Amino acid sequence: MERDSHTINTSSQSSALSRRQFVTAVGASGLAVGLAGCSGTGGGSGDGNGGDNEVTENLEYTGEDVTIEYSTAPLFGNISDTLQQAAYDAGLPESIDINFSTTVWGADDLQDRYNQILSSGRTTPDFMLTNFAYTPFFAPREWLLDLTQVLGEEKLSELENDYSEVMVESMRWDGGLYGVPQFIDIPTIQYRKDLVEAAGYDPEGENWATEPLTWDYFAEVTKAAQEEAGTDHGYTTAMNQRNIGSITGYEHLVTNGGNYFGDMSNQNGPIGDRPVTIDEQQTIDTLRQFRTFLYGSDDEYAVDGLTGGITPSDALGWDTSPSMESFNAGEAIMHRNWSFAIAEYGSEDKFGENLGVMPYPYGVSESEAAYEGTGGTNSKLGGWHLSINPNTKKLAATVEAIKAMTSDEFYLTIFEELGSTPPKPGLFESDRAQQVDVMSRYLDTLQFQSKNQFAPPINAVWDPQKSAIGQEFHACLNQEKSPQEAVAAAQKQVEQIEEQES
């Protein structure tokens, strides 16, 4: 099941905090920092018939029997009885029944569905599972309710202090908050610990769980283990055009100290008045790194001294689900994926404790990076939120449901049932999280990586820009263009989009 938002440094916590401070600064500027696991292809048009977001209804729930509709994904709808009980256990009045209405899955398809519902002013569903990629299209049209008007100071303070900051900020727009995190998707490198150890390496002794490897060492380990084990592939990841521009490729670039718009504080604008920094050495080096991974030292633009030939060229056609097949079949050493895959790979009928999980490798340290917020381990933000339909006729009951479904009890239930990671880092340290099957073995890595995630731009121009970047980078990795030609072409197209929209 693809959830790529379903997209999302040095190893010290102080570096993570500095990155979070940049996120806060951007969020305060009025354009939200944004995800995963999912990068939707926004495209809402027209002003629609959304509500005016002025809350006039009495928010005091009076205890009447009521059924509210929750538009959600199959992964939640399939265990709706369990989740309904978890909501009651978290304090939802039993007079409120939640109808788990499952719909299409995948960020793009779900956005199209919500476009139809919200633009027509329908009163149901009352609340929805949403992705932060929707923010720049839905929030300006008032298609989602501003939750600062209904959640109360206690919940808003909790969001400010206890949640993944980048996750919360991704749903802010022009001073409003349009979603509360339901779960966060955390990309990591999932690997065959047994095969790595057989090649002579010591992941536990070197503390790979929280000490990120360099890309050079990562490639060396991968190649050695691949040759020792005789697997078909070394490192597998999704590298189709969409992923190479906005997810996997973006992660590699940031870990190499580069970015598309300079410092991370520039992610969301101002459009037309921010640097465009694609045509730079860090980006060229990242594309050369990928070419080396794909084709080895024989490639014209291979990086001298970097171990290569570890990634199959087939990966250039893979999205998340196809990228899983080789690793799942035991024919790869290293695999990049969202945190949801850990529960599957680490189960006893798969790899069990032979599954290792490590943070994202890096090319340069944060202190050596060209731009603030880049360098060192870093991965793209993923995950999903809960948002309220501004036209709901059952607002008070819906707010009660939102509060119950963003409680520690509910977060830990979906962590236990689905492996969906809580958006509150402190919950990784809870006694209950320590008992979750499979996932509990990797809590240190998940907590560490969750503090080292960056958000892509959240604005209306990101869709055409990431498409242009992906097209040029993909042509380079298919050996149709040199790295220099690809970055120059991407730079020109992104600058043109900036100028048109400024």
Secondary structure, 3 states (H helix, E strand, C coil): CCCCCCCCCCCCHHHHHHHHHHHHHHHHCCCCCCCCCCCCCCCCCCCCCCCCCCCCCCCCCCCCCEEEEEEECHHHHCCHHHHHHHHHHCCCCCCEEEEEEECCCCHHHHHHHHHHHHHCCCCCCCEEEECHHHHHHHCCCCCCCCHHHCCCHHHHHHHHHHCCHHHHHCCEECCEECCEEEEEECCEEEEEHHHHHHCCCCCCCCCCCCCCCEHHHHHHHHHHHHHHHCCCCCEECCCCHHHHHHCHHHHHHHHCCCCCCCCHHHCCCCCCCCCCCCCCHHHHHHHHHHHHHHHHHHCCCCCCCCCCCCCCHHHHHCCHHHHHHHHHCCCCCEEEECCHHHHHHCCCCCCHHHEEEECCCECCCHHHCCCCCCCCCCEECEEEEEEECCCCCCHHHHHHHHHHHCCHHHHHHHHHHHCCECCCHHHHHCHHHHCCCCHHHHHHHHHHHHCCEECCCCCCCHHHHHHHHHHHHHHHHCCCCCHHHHHHHHHHHHHHHHHHHC
